[in-house]
Amino acid sequence: MKFLVNSMLGKLARFLRIFGYDSIYANDLEEYFHESPVQDENLLQFAIKENRVLITRDYPFHKNASGRSIYLEGEGVYNYLKQLKNKLNLNYDFNMENARCSLCNSELEKVDNKDLIKEKVQTETFRHYNEFFLCQNPNCKNVYWKGTHIENLLNKLKEKVE
């Protein structure tokens, strides 16, 4: 399942990417459409063309998307994740090998030799962790690892979503 996440839900787009869901954030399409913000009609056409489910808090936009969108209510990313779990039966089991770049949505690749990314992470991070993943987008190349930030996210998810 692929998503197009409306501009008011940037944190949700990042979280979905962390859990391996292909999730394009509407603001990331501004350059593609040469407009800011991207108009709802363009987002809808993009979602149709790319076979993506729209996720929005904009009720009129949701109604106009004619069955192609999920409407989220309330506030907070964990609230939204819970609604998506209930509406779409999403699974939030974390696996670094399935995660996507939280910044650009590209796939990650395991780094075979961690010395290759030594200059891209802090010294303590490099010393403490052995498994790293690299974004495959040549314009991004962000480095990821399963650190305490992921453990904290998973603990909060258990507390608020399950």
C-alpha positions in Angstrom: 0.0 0.0 0.0 1.4 3.4 -1.1 0.4 6.7 0.4 0.3 10.4 -0.4 0.2 12.3 2.8 -1.3 15.8 2.8 0.9 18.8 3.8 -0.5 19.1 7.3 0.8 15.6 8.3 4.5 15.8 7.7 5.4 13.9 10.9 3.0 11.1 10.0 4.7 10.8 6.6 8.1 10.4 8.4 6.7 7.8 10.8 5.1 5.8 8.0 8.4 5.7 6.1 10.2 4.5 9.3 7.8 1.5 9.3 8.4 0.8 5.7 5.4 2.4 4.0 6.0 4.1 0.7 4.7 7.6 1.7 5.1 10.7 -0.4 4.6 13.9 1.5 2.6 16.6 -0.4 5.2 19.3 0.3 7.9 17.2 -1.4 5.9 17.6 -4.6 6.2 21.4 -4.8 9.1 21.3 -7.1 7.4 18.6 -9.3 4.3 20.8 -9.7 6.1 24.1 -9.6 3.6 25.4 -7.0 3.5 26.0 -3.3 1.4 24.7 -1.8 0.4 22.0 -4.2 -3.2 22.3 -5.1 -5.6 19.6 -4.0 -6.6 18.7 -7.6 -2.9 18.1 -8.5 -2.5 15.9 -5.4 -5.5 13.9 -6.3 -4.4 13.4 -9.9 -0.9 12.4 -8.7 -2.5 9.9 -6.2 -4.6 8.4 -9.0 -1.7 8.2 -11.4 0.7 6.6 -8.8 -2.0 4.4 -7.3 -1.6 6.0 -3.8 -4.1 6.4 -1.0 -4.4 10.0 0.1 -4.2 10.7 3.9 -5.7 14.0 5.0 -7.2 16.0 7.8 -9.0 18.2 5.2 -12.6 16.9 5.1 -13.7 18.7 1.9 -10.6 17.4 0.2 -11.4 13.9 1.5 -15.0 14.1 0.2 -13.8 15.3 -3.2 -11.3 12.4 -3.4 -14.2 10.0 -3.9 -13.1 6.9 -2.0 -9.4 7.4 -2.6 -8.6 8.9 0.7 -8.5 8.3 4.5 -9.7 11.1 6.7 -8.0 11.5 10.0 -9.5 13.3 13.0 -8.1 15.0 16.0 -4.4 15.8 16.7 -1.2 13.9 17.2 0.9 11.5 15.2 0.1 8.5 17.5 -3.6 9.2 17.2 -3.2 9.2 13.4 -1.2 6.0 13.5 -3.9 4.4 15.6 -6.6 5.5 13.2 -4.7 4.1 10.2 -4.1 0.8 12.1 -7.9 0.6 12.7 -9.0 1.7 9.2 -6.3 0.0 7.1 -5.0 -2.7 9.4 -1.5 -1.3 9.2 1.3 -3.1 10.9 3.9 -1.2 12.8 6.4 -3.9 13.4 9.8 -2.2 13.0 12.4 -3.8 10.8 15.4 -1.7 9.7 15.7 -3.7 6.5 12.2 -2.6 5.4 12.4 1.0 6.6 12.5 3.9 4.1 14.4 7.1 4.3 12.4 9.3 6.7 13.5 12.4 4.7 13.0 11.5 1.1 11.1 8.1 1.1 13.8 6.3 -0.8 14.8 2.7 0.0 17.7 2.0 2.4 20.5 -0.4 1.8 22.5 -2.1 4.5 26.1 -0.8 4.8 28.5 -3.8 4.5 31.5 -1.9 5.8 30.7 0.7 8.4 34.0 2.5 7.8 32.3 3.8 4.6 30.0 6.0 6.7 32.3 6.9 9.5 32.4 10.6 8.4 28.6 10.8 8.3 27.8 10.0 11.9 29.0 11.2 15.3 32.0 9.4 16.8 30.0 7.9 19.7 27.3 6.6 17.3 30.0 5.0 15.1 31.6 3.3 18.1 28.4 2.1 19.7 26.6 0.7 16.7 27.7 -1.8 14.1 24.7 -1.9 11.7 24.0 1.1 9.5 21.8 1.7 6.5 22.2 4.3 3.8 19.6 6.1 1.8 19.9 5.1 -1.9 18.9 8.6 -3.2 22.1 10.2 -4.5 20.8 13.6 -3.4 20.1 12.5 0.2 22.4 9.6 1.3 21.2 9.9 4.9 22.6 7.3 7.3 20.3 5.3 9.7 20.7 2.9 12.6 18.5 1.3 15.2 19.3 3.6 18.1 17.6 4.7 21.2 15.4 7.1 19.2 13.8 4.0 17.5 13.4 2.2 20.9 11.7 5.3 22.3 9.4 5.5 19.3 8.4 1.8 19.6 7.8 2.2 23.3 5.5 5.2 22.8 3.8 3.4 20.0 3.0 0.4 22.3 1.7 2.8 24.9 -0.5 4.9 22.7 -1.5 2.8 19.7 -1.8 -0.9 20.7 
